[in-house]
């Protein structure tokens, strides 16, 4: 199976985070809080990507940071969509496990391509229960990219719940991709789990 875009994949063109979502809603963050959060998170990402150390070390640092600034578990539930009501508890647990693994592999892959990246926060506007923070991502040899980061308060702290690239919501794109895999296989969630495992096996083989 080929996902047109996978979490952190397309968004990494912008550069390191992908479509995120949360089922937990909270009060709207202030503009200043959302901008400060994205600025700090972006600079931390850039420091890791442009820093020294082996790709493995940097990937480990990025995984730790992403788990702090992104609502990863809620992301998984969102992109599983309506099929969360069909999945058995065991299938849901497996999905979350695979989802985290794919996220980790994607981070590892992307850090190889984005050294020299810079990150600038522009403005923020209210969106839903959160704030959409507009940024400009600059990568050597590429045109600057405008990227929007949807930030909400989750568990009492700001977290990224979606990334908007070229007007496209990464969380919606990924949910549609996952739904297509399931519906093309008779509504079987197990088909998605198999496809995700195949993606992980392929990524693992490429790293060897």
N, C-alpha and C positions, 0 to 999 in steps of 0.2 A: 504493500500500500504506500502511496505517496501523498503526504499531507501537503497541500498547496502552501500553507504557512503553518509553522508549529510554534508553540510558545517560545518566545525569545528569538525565534528565527527571523521572521520578517522585521520585527521590531529592532533586531540587532543592526539592521541597516541604519539604525538610528540612535544608538548602537546596541545596547545590551539588555533590553527588557522587552517583553512581549505582552500580548493581550492578556490582561488580568481582570479578574472579577471577584466579587464577593456577594454572598447571600445575606451578609450582615449589614444592616443599614444603621447609620448613626447620624448625629447632628452634623450640619454643614461646617466644614472647616473655614477658618478665616483665610482671606487671600494671602496675607503675610505668612501664615503658618504653612500653607500648602507650597508656596514658592520657596520658603526656607528649607522645607523638607526635600523638595526635588533638587534644589541647588546642592544641598549637602550630599544627598544620595548620588547625584550625578558626578560630583567631584570625587567622591569615594570610588565610584566605578572607574572613572578616568585614571585615577591614581593607580589602581590595581592593574588596569589594562596596559598602561604606559610604564609600569614599574618594572623592576628587575625580578630575578627569580625565574624558575622554570615554568613552562606552561602548566604543569601539574600543580605547582604551588599557587599560581595565580588563579587557576580554576577552583581550587579549594577555597581561596579567599573570596572569590566571587560567589560561590555557592552559599557560603556563610552570610555574606552581605545580602544576597537576594532573598534568603529566608527571613531576613530581618525587615526588609523594606517592601516585600510583596506578599499579598494575601494568597499564598500558594494553595493551601487546602481549599479555600473558597473558590479559587480559580478552577480547580479541578471539578468541583460540583457544578459550577456554572457551565463549563463547556460540555459536561456530560448531559446537561439540559434535562429535558423531560424523561430521559432514559434513566435518570437516577431513581425514578419510581418503579422501574422495571428490574433494575439490577438487584441481585441478591446481596445481602450484607457481605458475603465473601467476594463477590464480583466488585462491589464498591471499594472494598479495602484494596483489592488487587489493582483496580484502576488508579487509585491514589498513589500506590506504590510505583506503578509504571510511569505515571505522570511526573512524579518527582525525579525518577531516573532519566526520563527524556529531557527534562529541564536541565539536569546536570550535564548531560552529554552535549546539549546545545550550547551551554555556556562554554564548555571546554573547546568546542569547535570554533566558536565565534572569537575567542580571545586571540586566535592565531591571525585574524584578519583585520583587526581594528587598532593596532598600535598607532599612536600619534593623534588619536581622536581628541576633540575638544568639545566642550559642553557649555551652552549659555542659556540661562533662564530669561525669558522675555516678560510675559504677562500671565495673569490667571483670571479666569472667569467662572462664576458658579455653573455647575452642571449636576442636575439631580441632587443627590445628597452630599455631593462633594465639590471639588474644584478641578477644573481642567487647566493644567499649567502648560503653557506654550514654551517650547525650547527650540534652539537651533543646534543641530549636531553637525560638526565639521570633521570630515575624515580626509586625510591626504589623498589627493588625486581624484576626489569626488566632489560633486556640487553639494553645498550645504543642504541639509534636510530639516524641514520644520516638523517637529514631533510634539504631539500633545500627550500629557500624562494625566490620567484621571486618578485623583487622589481622594480617598475617603477615610474616615476614622473607623478603624476596625480594632476591636479589643482595646480601646482606649488610646490608640496611637495612629498617626497617619500611615497609610499604606497605599501602594499603587494597586489599582484594580483594573486598569485598562491602559492601552497605548494606542493612540490614533496616528497612523502613518498614511500620508496622502489621502486623507479623508476616510480611511478604512479602519474600523474597529477590529483590533486583533482578536479580542475575545469572541466577538460575533463570528468572525471568519473561521476561527478554530472550532467553535461549536457547530457551525454548519458543516465543516469537514467531517467532524466526528459523527454527526447525525447521518451524513451520507453513507459512511462506512456501515453503520448499523442498519439503516433502511435497505441498503443494497444487499444485505445478508439476512433478510427476513426478520429484522427487528431483534437480532441476537446480539446482546452486549458482548458476548464471548468473542464475536468476530472483531470487535474493536480492540479487545484485550490482546488477541492474537496479532493484529496489525501493529499495535504498539510494541509488543515484544519483538516483532520482526525488525522494527525500527531500531530498537535498542541493540539487538544482535548485530545489525548492520553497522551501527556506530562503533560498537566495541571492536568489530573486525577491522574497521578502518584505522583504529588507534594502535593496532598491533604491528 
